[in-house]
Amino acid sequence: MSLVREVIRQGRKGLTLVTYTGGIDVDALLAAGAASIVRAPYVGFEYLGLAPHYQPTGNLTIVVETIASLASGLRAGAGGLPFLPARPSTASDVLEVRTDVRRVTCPYTGATLVAWPAITVDVALLHVADSDPFGCATLGDSVSMDEVLADAAERVIISAESIGSKPSSPRSLEGSSVSHVVHARHGAHPTAFPPLYDADVPELLGYLDLARKPPSTHWLADWAGPSESEYGKRFNTPEGGVGP
């Protein structure tokens, strides 16, 4: 989230967002007008409700994805392949709306397969538990497809809860794939980062209350703050707040 807030502060526009489970990160970028395309199986606030700004409009295109389609596309992109074949699922209607997806015939068995097109990423933003200064990093306990996302990206920027001489766990990103390392204590706030801290539910509810008030987005600048240090001063977090 610290990196997302910085994207908002910089006033970026026209981004394509690729994520497995989007929440306040995607919604805040949409509120800021930073993104024009979203590819995700899910965007919402789970038991707290829907994402107010995640809805198809004239300024936003939603590319329908499933976890399997996104994983296959990113794996193809990471491997330098044009597509990745998979067995068609009878439990999903995604092929009814994804006219860009083709079916191919397996040259070995003759079976019909779905050819999920490759997805490549310009910049991957990841939050990690700890890292060395060169980007060898521990991902933490809540790991989705972070490693594949990093492999499919041209550049990887990580924010780290702590920066030390070496990561504390063998489940790590390789430094050779990381472009920049940012020290960001509580950098996932207000979302959870197991096992270090839980979600700040009052802050999430406060965000939703602001985001549901149409149509002004002037509140975004105050919410993100002019810097991570200023953002962190609003919260009772260890050692004075979020950020380095």
Backbone as CSV, one residue per row, in Angstrom:
resi,resn,N_x,N_y,N_z,CA_x,CA_y,CA_z,C_x,C_y,C_z
1,MET,0.817,-1.214,0.000,0.000,0.000,0.000,0.851,1.266,0.000
2,SER,2.033,1.227,0.604,2.888,2.417,0.584,3.253,2.781,-0.846
3,LEU,3.508,1.773,-1.685,3.844,2.037,-3.083,2.618,2.530,-3.853
4,VAL,1.451,1.996,-3.526,0.217,2.441,-4.175,-0.045,3.911,-3.856
5,ARG,0.137,4.279,-2.601,-0.080,5.682,-2.234,0.892,6.598,-2.979
6,GLU,2.107,6.131,-3.196,3.073,6.953,-3.930,2.661,7.110,-5.392
7,VAL,2.099,6.060,-5.984,1.586,6.172,-7.357,0.504,7.242,-7.427
8,ILE,-0.370,7.274,-6.409,-1.422,8.292,-6.362,-0.814,9.684,-6.224
9,ARG,0.181,9.841,-5.349,0.812,11.146,-5.158,1.461,11.657,-6.439
10,GLN,2.002,10.756,-7.239,2.681,11.153,-8.467,1.709,11.472,-9.606
11,GLY,0.432,11.185,-9.396,-0.557,11.530,-10.406,-0.493,10.693,-11.661
12,ARG,-0.093,9.439,-11.535,-0.011,8.554,-12.705,-1.389,8.309,-13.306
13,LYS,-1.439,8.126,-14.625,-2.698,7.903,-15.324,-2.530,6.787,-16.355
14,GLY,-3.666,6.217,-16.754,-3.680,5.256,-17.849,-3.029,3.920,-17.560
15,LEU,-2.996,3.518,-16.307,-2.342,2.256,-15.942,-3.264,1.068,-16.184
16,THR,-2.647,-0.075,-16.451,-3.351,-1.360,-16.447,-2.952,-2.089,-15.177
17,LEU,-3.930,-2.439,-14.352,-3.662,-3.106,-13.082,-3.874,-4.602,-13.237
18,VAL,-2.915,-5.389,-12.768,-2.991,-6.848,-12.777,-2.813,-7.331,-11.351
19,THR,-3.838,-7.993,-10.799,-3.761,-8.449,-9.419,-4.636,-9.676,-9.225
20,TYR,-4.294,-10.476,-8.233,-5.086,-11.674,-7.939,-6.281,-11.355,-7.065
21,THR,-6.058,-10.579,-6.038,-7.146,-10.188,-5.145,-6.982,-8.702,-4.839
22,GLY,-7.730,-7.880,-5.545,-7.640,-6.448,-5.336,-8.592,-5.991,-4.246
23,GLY,-8.214,-4.946,-3.563,-9.052,-4.376,-2.513,-8.898,-2.877,-2.494
24,ILE,-8.487,-2.343,-1.357,-8.333,-0.908,-1.229,-7.264,-0.379,-2.175
25,ASP,-6.270,-1.206,-2.508,-5.223,-0.766,-3.423,-5.794,-0.427,-4.792
26,VAL,-6.577,-1.350,-5.351,-7.181,-1.112,-6.667,-8.208,0.012,-6.599
27,ASP,-9.046,0.004,-5.566,-10.102,1.006,-5.479,-9.528,2.410,-5.367
28,ALA,-8.462,2.576,-4.576,-7.871,3.904,-4.419,-7.252,4.387,-5.734
29,LEU,-6.618,3.492,-6.465,-6.053,3.873,-7.764,-7.154,4.250,-8.751
30,LEU,-8.277,3.543,-8.700,-9.400,3.888,-9.558,-10.004,5.233,-9.158
31,ALA,-10.119,5.468,-7.867,-10.648,6.751,-7.388,-9.773,7.902,-7.848
32,ALA,-8.464,7.648,-7.912,-7.517,8.681,-8.339,-7.467,8.843,-9.852
33,GLY,-8.178,7.987,-10.574,-8.129,8.048,-12.027,-6.819,7.554,-12.597
34,ALA,-6.106,6.728,-11.823,-4.786,6.270,-12.255,-4.854,5.110,-13.239
35,ALA,-5.944,4.340,-13.220,-6.021,3.124,-14.025,-7.157,3.198,-15.026
36,SER,-6.910,2.648,-16.202,-7.956,2.573,-17.224,-8.360,1.135,-17.528
37,ILE,-7.544,0.158,-17.106,-7.840,-1.254,-17.323,-7.517,-2.022,-16.042
38,VAL,-8.388,-2.950,-15.656,-8.133,-3.822,-14.504,-8.313,-5.268,-14.936
39,ARG,-7.314,-6.089,-14.624,-7.387,-7.533,-14.852,-7.272,-8.205,-13.492
40,ALA,-8.356,-8.812,-13.024,-8.359,-9.403,-11.690,-9.524,-10.368,-11.552
41,PRO,-9.328,-11.488,-10.844,-10.459,-12.374,-10.553,-11.422,-11.784,-9.535
42,TYR,-10.906,-10.903,-8.666,-11.742,-10.351,-7.591,-11.205,-8.996,-7.168
43,VAL,-12.097,-8.036,-7.007,-11.773,-6.750,-6.403,-12.904,-6.409,-5.440
44,GLY,-12.586,-6.219,-4.187,-13.599,-5.902,-3.197,-12.988,-5.810,-1.815
45,PHE,-13.837,-5.611,-0.820,-13.390,-5.471,0.556,-13.850,-6.645,1.418
46,GLU,-14.068,-7.789,0.767,-14.470,-9.015,1.446,-15.700,-8.754,2.315
47,TYR,-15.624,-9.044,3.606,-16.812,-8.941,4.455,-17.229,-7.494,4.727
48,LEU,-16.394,-6.530,4.312,-16.749,-5.123,4.513,-17.568,-4.549,3.359
49,GLY,-17.650,-5.276,2.262,-18.490,-4.799,1.167,-17.775,-4.705,-0.162
50,LEU,-18.455,-4.103,-1.128,-17.940,-3.972,-2.481,-16.941,-2.819,-2.572
51,ALA,-16.141,-2.840,-3.644,-15.222,-1.738,-3.930,-15.997,-0.648,-4.674
52,PRO,-16.152,0.534,-4.100,-17.045,1.550,-4.677,-16.693,1.974,-6.098
53,HIS,-15.402,1.980,-6.444,-14.990,2.501,-7.743,-14.723,1.404,-8.774
54,TYR,-14.948,0.151,-8.384,-14.705,-0.963,-9.312,-15.997,-1.317,-10.031
55,GLN,-16.238,-0.613,-11.120,-17.413,-0.860,-11.934,-17.132,-0.350,-13.342
56,PRO,-17.610,-1.071,-14.357,-17.320,-0.665,-15.738,-17.956,0.683,-16.059
57,THR,-17.133,1.586,-16.556,-17.596,2.906,-16.967,-16.927,3.237,-18.296
58,GLY,-17.199,4.428,-18.783,-16.553,4.849,-20.012,-15.056,5.010,-19.876
59,ASN,-14.581,5.163,-18.623,-13.149,5.364,-18.395,-12.438,4.118,-17.897
60,LEU,-13.170,3.038,-17.673,-12.564,1.835,-17.108,-12.993,0.597,-17.877
61,THR,-12.013,-0.196,-18.267,-12.264,-1.486,-18.898,-11.882,-2.591,-17.918
62,ILE,-12.811,-3.505,-17.675,-12.541,-4.648,-16.794,-12.346,-5.882,-17.659
63,VAL,-11.172,-6.475,-17.589,-10.883,-7.716,-18.295,-11.204,-8.868,-17.349
64,VAL,-12.179,-9.684,-17.714,-12.623,-10.767,-16.846,-11.525,-11.826,-16.754
65,GLU,-11.151,-12.155,-15.537,-10.132,-13.177,-15.291,-10.636,-14.147,-14.230
66,THR,-10.101,-15.355,-14.276,-10.205,-16.278,-13.162,-8.807,-16.436,-12.580
67,ILE,-8.714,-17.077,-11.430,-7.387,-17.318,-10.866,-6.554,-18.149,-11.831
68,ALA,-7.200,-19.145,-12.464,-6.477,-20.015,-13.397,-6.024,-19.261,-14.645
69,SER,-6.900,-18.403,-15.196,-6.527,-17.682,-16.414,-5.396,-16.696,-16.152
70,LEU,-5.455,-16.011,-15.007,-4.411,-15.049,-14.685,-3.093,-15.755,-14.401
71,ALA,-3.152,-16.854,-13.662,-1.938,-17.610,-13.375,-1.315,-18.151,-14.649
72,SER,-2.139,-18.673,-15.549,-1.617,-19.221,-16.810,-1.005,-18.117,-17.659
73,GLY,-1.683,-16.965,-17.728,-1.161,-15.860,-18.520,0.163,-15.342,-17.997
74,LEU,0.273,-15.198,-16.674,1.523,-14.716,-16.090,2.644,-15.745,-16.234
75,ARG,2.313,-17.021,-16.096,3.342,-18.050,-16.268,3.843,-18.072,-17.711
76,ALA,2.931,-17.867,-18.660,3.352,-17.786,-20.057,4.250,-16.575,-20.266
77,GLY,3.850,-15.438,-19.712,4.669,-14.243,-19.842,6.027,-14.400,-19.197
78,ALA,6.069,-15.032,-18.017,7.337,-15.239,-17.318,8.255,-16.169,-18.103
79,GLY,7.650,-17.127,-18.829,8.448,-18.082,-19.587,8.751,-17.651,-20.999
80,GLY,8.314,-16.458,-21.396,8.559,-15.990,-22.744,7.752,-16.716,-23.795
81,LEU,6.609,-17.266,-23.400,5.744,-18.016,-24.315,4.570,-17.152,-24.767
82,PRO,4.035,-17.403,-25.963,2.884,-16.616,-26.420,1.593,-16.982,-25.702
83,PHE,1.501,-18.203,-25.203,0.316,-18.639,-24.473,0.675,-19.859,-23.640
84,LEU,-0.246,-20.246,-22.763,-0.096,-21.467,-21.982,-1.377,-22.270,-22.114
85,PRO,-1.287,-23.514,-22.577,-2.505,-24.307,-22.747,-3.019,-24.871,-21.431
86,ALA,-4.331,-25.036,-21.356,-4.957,-25.620,-20.167,-6.248,-26.307,-20.595
87,ARG,-6.678,-27.230,-19.784,-7.945,-27.896,-20.078,-9.095,-26.921,-19.851
88,PRO,-10.080,-26.896,-20.732,-11.217,-25.988,-20.524,-12.023,-26.388,-19.306
89,SER,-12.494,-25.384,-18.565,-13.291,-25.638,-17.369,-14.767,-25.534,-17.699
90,THR,-15.522,-26.480,-17.196,-16.981,-26.430,-17.380,-17.650,-25.627,-16.270
91,ALA,-16.846,-25.166,-15.298,-17.418,-24.444,-14.149,-17.325,-22.930,-14.305
92,SER,-16.868,-22.457,-15.457,-16.700,-21.023,-15.646,-17.223,-20.606,-17.015
93,ASP,-17.811,-19.415,-17.055,-18.290,-18.837,-18.313,-17.327,-17.801,-18.870
94,VAL,-16.084,-17.781,-18.365,-15.155,-16.732,-18.762,-14.904,-16.733,-20.263
95,LEU,-14.933,-17.913,-20.902,-14.687,-17.965,-22.342,-15.817,-17.340,-23.153
96,GLU,-16.969,-17.180,-22.531,-18.089,-16.550,-23.235,-17.865,-15.048,-23.419
97,VAL,-17.075,-14.465,-22.533,-16.853,-13.020,-22.606,-15.431,-12.651,-23.021
98,ARG,-14.527,-13.608,-22.982,-13.146,-13.347,-23.380,-12.950,-13.780,-24.835
99,THR,-13.303,-12.904,-25.744,-13.207,-13.239,-27.168,-11.764,-13.277,-27.660
100,ASP,-10.822,-12.784,-26.837,-9.414,-12.821,-27.232,-8.779,-14.174,-26.973
101,VAL,-9.463,-15.049,-26.252,-8.900,-16.356,-25.891,-9.251,-17.373,-26.976
102,ARG,-8.254,-18.118,-27.414,-8.435,-19.088,-28.473,-8.366,-20.515,-27.921
103,ARG,-8.949,-21.428,-28.685,-8.817,-22.859,-28.411,-7.838,-23.460,-29.404
104,VAL,-7.039,-24.403,-28.943,-6.061,-25.063,-29.808,-6.202,-26.574,-29.656
105,THR,-5.684,-27.287,-30.633,-5.710,-28.745,-30.601,-4.347,-29.274,-30.181
106,CYS,-4.328,-30.138,-29.180,-3.073,-30.714,-28.711,-2.476,-31.593,-29.815
107,PRO,-1.218,-31.373,-30.194,-0.623,-32.164,-31.270,-0.328,-33.615,-30.867
108,TYR,-0.416,-33.927,-29.576,-0.104,-35.271,-29.105,-1.348,-36.119,-28.871
109,THR,-2.390,-35.481,-28.320,-3.588,-36.253,-27.970,-4.812,-35.903,-28.811
110,GLY,-4.765,-34.763,-29.483,-5.925,-34.308,-30.232,-6.968,-33.622,-29.387
111,ALA,-6.704,-33.468,-28.104,-7.666,-32.828,-27.200,-7.741,-31.327,-27.470
112,THR,-8.910,-30.756,-27.230,-9.093,-29.311,-27.356,-8.687,-28.638,-26.053
113,LEU,-7.797,-27.672,-26.157,-7.288,-26.958,-24.998,-7.541,-25.464,-25.151
114,VAL,-7.559,-24.787,-24.008,-7.663,-23.328,-24.004,-6.253,-22.754,-24.019
115,ALA,-6.007,-21.799,-24.922,-4.692,-21.154,-25.011,-4.768,-19.786,-24.333
116,TRP,-4.414,-19.761,-23.062,-4.466,-18.488,-22.333,-3.319,-17.605,-22.787
117,PRO,-3.617,-16.394,-23.287,-2.545,-15.539,-23.817,-1.615,-15.039,-22.720
118,ALA,-0.362,-14.832,-23.098,0.641,-14.372,-22.141,0.298,-12.998,-21.601
119,ILE,0.605,-12.801,-20.346,0.474,-11.496,-19.696,1.855,-11.066,-19.232
120,THR,2.293,-9.925,-19.693,3.547,-9.363,-19.208,3.254,-8.069,-18.459
121,VAL,4.145,-7.729,-17.558,3.940,-6.596,-16.665,5.138,-5.659,-16.773
122,ASP,4.869,-4.370,-16.891,5.969,-3.404,-16.942,6.655,-3.284,-15.582
123,VAL,5.846,-3.083,-14.532,6.386,-2.904,-13.183,5.545,-3.702,-12.200
124,ALA,6.178,-4.551,-11.403,5.499,-5.280,-10.328,5.809,-4.587,-9.006
125,LEU,4.755,-4.292,-8.238,4.909,-3.702,-6.906,4.576,-4.767,-5.873
126,LEU,5.547,-5.114,-5.046,5.366,-6.176,-4.057,5.783,-5.675,-2.678
127,HIS,5.056,-6.123,-1.648,5.446,-5.824,-0.272,5.975,-7.096,0.364
128,VAL,7.116,-7.002,1.040,7.777,-8.182,1.592,8.075,-7.965,3.068
129,ALA,8.373,-9.081,3.746,8.675,-9.004,5.172,10.034,-8.367,5.415
130,ASP,11.044,-8.847,4.730,12.365,-8.254,4.875,13.172,-8.498,3.606
131,SER,14.199,-7.688,3.447,15.012,-7.755,2.242,16.422,-7.285,2.573
132,ASP,17.379,-7.709,1.760,18.681,-7.069,1.842,18.671,-5.871,0.895
133,PRO,19.698,-5.054,0.891,19.665,-3.849,0.044,19.598,-4.142,-1.453
134,PHE,19.854,-5.395,-1.832,19.902,-5.740,-3.249,18.631,-6.430,-3.736
135,GLY,17.655,-6.651,-2.844,16.374,-7.196,-3.258,16.181,-8.674,-3.037
136,CYS,17.120,-9.352,-2.388,16.869,-10.736,-1.964,15.913,-10.652,-0.782
137,ALA,14.689,-11.160,-0.954,13.626,-10.804,-0.021,12.809,-11.999,0.424
138,THR,12.273,-11.893,1.643,11.334,-12.851,2.187,9.927,-12.325,1.938
139,LEU,9.088,-13.148,1.356,7.765,-12.683,0.949,6.782,-12.569,2.100
140,GLY,6.993,-13.268,3.196,6.020,-13.258,4.285,5.100,-14.464,4.193
141,ASP,4.126,-14.527,5.100,3.259,-15.703,5.185,2.110,-15.682,4.178
142,SER,1.711,-14.502,3.721,0.586,-14.404,2.804,1.111,-14.282,1.379
143,VAL,1.354,-15.431,0.752,1.964,-15.458,-0.573,0.949,-15.969,-1.582
144,SER,0.748,-15.244,-2.647,-0.167,-15.665,-3.699,0.657,-16.121,-4.894
145,MET,0.814,-15.261,-5.882,1.620,-15.560,-7.051,2.714,-14.516,-7.204
146,ASP,3.231,-14.042,-6.085,4.185,-12.945,-6.119,5.423,-13.274,-6.949
147,GLU,5.926,-14.496,-6.789,7.138,-14.865,-7.516,6.898,-14.900,-9.023
148,VAL,5.751,-15.443,-9.431,5.423,-15.488,-10.858,5.205,-14.086,-11.396
149,LEU,4.538,-13.239,-10.626,4.323,-11.859,-11.028,5.666,-11.153,-11.225
150,ALA,6.594,-11.395,-10.324,7.923,-10.792,-10.460,8.629,-11.298,-11.711
151,ASP,8.501,-12.594,-11.987,9.150,-13.163,-13.170,8.569,-12.621,-14.467
152,ALA,7.278,-12.254,-14.449,6.615,-11.760,-15.656,6.824,-10.265,-15.863
153,ALA,7.498,-9.594,-14.927,7.641,-8.139,-14.978,9.008,-7.720,-15.503
154,GLU,9.021,-6.599,-16.198,10.293,-6.030,-16.644,11.065,-5.455,-15.464
155,ARG,10.346,-4.812,-14.549,10.972,-4.250,-13.359,10.161,-4.630,-12.135
156,VAL,10.849,-4.806,-11.017,10.194,-5.158,-9.760,10.618,-4.149,-8.700
157,ILE,9.643,-3.527,-8.067,9.904,-2.616,-6.957,9.290,-3.232,-5.713
158,ILE,10.094,-3.416,-4.672,9.571,-4.001,-3.448,9.654,-2.991,-2.309
159,SER,8.633,-3.010,-1.475,8.674,-2.304,-0.201,8.847,-3.356,0.881
160,ALA,9.698,-3.079,1.851,10.068,-4.081,2.852,9.829,-3.557,4.253
161,GLU,9.290,-4.434,5.105,9.109,-4.065,6.512,10.449,-3.765,7.175
162,SER,11.471,-4.489,6.780,12.809,-4.222,7.311,13.842,-4.550,6.244
163,ILE,14.985,-3.911,6.344,16.095,-4.155,5.422,17.314,-4.536,6.246
164,GLY,17.861,-5.710,5.951,19.017,-6.197,6.686,20.058,-6.783,5.759
165,SER,20.971,-7.554,6.341,22.069,-8.108,5.544,21.616,-9.266,4.671
166,LYS,20.577,-10.006,5.135,20.055,-11.100,4.325,18.646,-11.426,4.795
167,PRO,17.808,-11.980,3.912,16.437,-12.315,4.308,16.418,-13.429,5.337
168,SER,15.348,-13.482,6.139,15.280,-14.413,7.254,14.726,-15.777,6.878
169,SER,14.255,-15.943,5.640,13.637,-17.196,5.230,14.114,-17.578,3.846
170,PRO,14.212,-18.878,3.565,14.628,-19.291,2.223,13.587,-19.032,1.151
171,ARG,12.330,-18.779,1.532,11.283,-18.504,0.539,11.404,-17.053,0.110
172,SER,12.237,-16.796,-0.897,12.647,-15.428,-1.181,12.579,-15.108,-2.667
173,LEU,12.548,-13.818,-2.938,12.773,-13.321,-4.282,14.273,-13.193,-4.496
174,GLU,14.703,-13.424,-5.717,16.107,-13.249,-6.043,16.382,-11.781,-6.324
175,GLY,17.473,-11.287,-5.787,17.809,-9.888,-5.965,18.001,-9.485,-7.415
176,SER,18.376,-10.439,-8.266,18.634,-10.111,-9.669,17.376,-9.652,-10.392
177,SER,16.195,-10.012,-9.858,14.936,-9.627,-10.508,14.373,-8.329,-9.959
178,VAL,14.982,-7.757,-8.924,14.444,-6.579,-8.239,15.200,-5.330,-8.679
179,SER,14.424,-4.305,-9.055,15.021,-3.052,-9.521,15.263,-2.072,-8.378
180,HIS,14.303,-1.976,-7.452,14.408,-1.004,-6.369,13.872,-1.618,-5.080
181,VAL,14.487,-1.224,-3.962,14.055,-1.661,-2.636,13.732,-0.420,-1.806
182,VAL,12.532,-0.396,-1.206,12.080,0.738,-0.404,11.784,0.254,1.009
183,HIS,12.354,0.911,1.992,12.041,0.561,3.384,10.698,1.181,3.755
184,ALA,9.730,0.335,4.097,8.388,0.836,4.428,7.819,0.010,5.566
185,ARG,8.084,0.446,6.800,7.477,-0.210,7.952,5.973,-0.048,7.906
186,HIS,5.266,-1.141,8.172,3.802,-1.132,8.076,3.357,-0.680,6.679
187,GLY,4.123,-1.084,5.683,3.856,-0.651,4.321,2.608,-1.241,3.710
188,ALA,2.026,-2.273,4.330,0.770,-2.836,3.834,-0.452,-2.178,4.463
189,HIS,-0.256,-1.309,5.435,-1.365,-0.654,6.128,-2.237,0.114,5.142
190,PRO,-3.566,0.025,5.270,-4.353,-0.536,6.374,-4.732,-2.011,6.205
191,THR,-4.164,-2.703,5.215,-4.443,-4.124,5.066,-3.537,-4.929,5.994
192,ALA,-3.824,-6.206,6.103,-3.044,-7.072,6.988,-1.763,-7.536,6.303
193,PHE,-0.769,-7.860,7.116,0.454,-8.479,6.610,0.875,-9.561,7.603
194,PRO,0.284,-10.766,7.472,0.575,-11.854,8.416,2.039,-12.283,8.332
195,PRO,2.641,-12.626,9.462,2.083,-12.609,10.817,2.388,-11.315,11.572
196,LEU,2.837,-10.291,10.887,3.323,-9.102,11.576,2.206,-8.225,12.119
197,TYR,1.113,-8.059,11.372,0.008,-7.234,11.877,-1.269,-7.559,11.121
198,ASP,-2.381,-7.257,11.797,-3.706,-7.494,11.230,-4.179,-6.260,10.462
199,ALA,-5.286,-6.422,9.778,-5.883,-5.290,9.067,-6.385,-4.252,10.058
200,ASP,-6.287,-2.996,9.668,-6.830,-1.889,10.458,-8.267,-1.675,9.981
201,VAL,-9.197,-2.416,10.571,-10.585,-2.396,10.103,-11.216,-1.012,10.244
202,PRO,-11.033,-0.280,11.346,-11.608,1.073,11.418,-11.125,1.985,10.284
203,GLU,-9.846,1.856,9.918,-9.339,2.687,8.825,-9.934,2.266,7.482
204,LEU,-10.112,0.953,7.273,-10.751,0.478,6.048,-12.189,0.980,5.954
205,LEU,-12.901,0.945,7.068,-14.273,1.450,7.086,-14.303,2.958,6.860
206,GLY,-13.317,3.657,7.405,-13.230,5.097,7.177,-12.979,5.422,5.716
207,TYR,-12.113,4.632,5.089,-11.875,4.822,3.656,-13.161,4.597,2.871
208,LEU,-13.863,3.520,3.173,-15.097,3.222,2.450,-16.133,4.324,2.630
209,ASP,-16.187,4.886,3.805,-17.138,5.966,4.051,-16.833,7.166,3.163
210,LEU,-15.547,7.485,3.008,-15.147,8.590,2.132,-15.382,8.249,0.667
211,ALA,-15.010,7.013,0.286,-15.071,6.615,-1.118,-16.490,6.515,-1.645
212,ARG,-17.457,6.306,-0.766,-18.847,6.151,-1.195,-19.591,7.467,-1.335
213,LYS,-18.920,8.570,-1.022,-19.563,9.875,-1.132,-19.287,10.448,-2.518
214,PRO,-20.315,10.513,-3.369,-20.099,10.994,-4.741,-20.042,12.515,-4.766
215,PRO,-19.464,13.062,-5.885,-18.564,12.355,-6.791,-17.123,12.816,-6.602
216,SER,-16.887,13.715,-5.625,-15.582,14.341,-5.451,-14.534,13.344,-4.971
217,THR,-13.295,13.552,-5.415,-12.171,12.735,-4.932,-11.124,13.617,-4.248
218,HIS,-11.540,14.815,-3.798,-10.586,15.709,-3.130,-10.049,15.087,-1.846
219,TRP,-10.800,14.157,-1.271,-10.377,13.509,-0.031,-9.142,12.632,-0.222
220,LEU,-8.856,12.232,-1.461,-7.755,11.308,-1.711,-6.404,11.876,-1.291
221,ALA,-6.189,13.149,-1.566,-4.906,13.759,-1.223,-4.682,13.735,0.279
222,ASP,-5.744,14.026,1.047,-5.620,13.970,2.500,-5.438,12.539,2.979
223,TRP,-6.145,11.588,2.328,-6.039,10.194,2.744,-4.633,9.653,2.507
224,ALA,-4.078,9.881,1.334,-2.741,9.378,1.023,-1.659,10.154,1.748
225,GLY,-1.907,11.441,2.014,-0.910,12.269,2.666,0.180,12.701,1.706
226,PRO,0.935,13.741,2.040,2.002,14.211,1.154,3.215,13.289,1.115
227,SER,3.324,12.398,2.104,4.437,11.446,2.161,4.035,10.293,3.065
228,GLU,4.809,9.219,3.040,4.514,8.094,3.926,4.728,8.455,5.386
229,SER,5.690,9.316,5.664,5.907,9.740,7.051,4.688,10.477,7.585
230,GLU,4.130,11.369,6.766,2.935,12.102,7.183,1.736,11.171,7.295
231,TYR,1.630,10.225,6.353,0.540,9.240,6.433,0.615,8.479,7.749
232,GLY,1.811,8.033,8.129,1.974,7.227,9.324,1.699,7.955,10.616
233,LYS,1.830,9.267,10.621,1.596,10.028,11.841,0.142,9.972,12.289
234,ARG,-0.745,9.590,11.378,-2.166,9.530,11.731,-2.523,8.256,12.482
235,PHE,-1.587,7.313,12.559,-1.933,6.001,13.109,-0.999,5.631,14.255
236,ASN,-1.543,4.858,15.158,-0.790,4.438,16.350,-0.001,3.183,16.007
237,THR,1.044,3.342,15.221,1.880,2.215,14.823,3.226,2.315,15.522
238,PRO,3.953,1.206,15.648,5.214,1.221,16.386,6.206,2.231,15.842
239,GLU,6.967,2.825,16.731,8.047,3.744,16.409,7.580,4.921,15.584
240,GLY,6.343,5.352,15.812,5.922,6.617,15.242,5.175,6.545,13.944
241,GLY,4.955,5.376,13.385,4.103,5.368,12.200,4.573,4.490,11.083
242,VAL,3.869,4.625,9.976,4.159,3.884,8.774,5.314,4.562,8.067
243,GLY,6.184,3.742,7.470,7.274,4.311,6.684,8.603,4.144,7.370
244,PRO,9.657,4.588,6.701,10.997,4.392,7.241,11.270,5.260,8.471
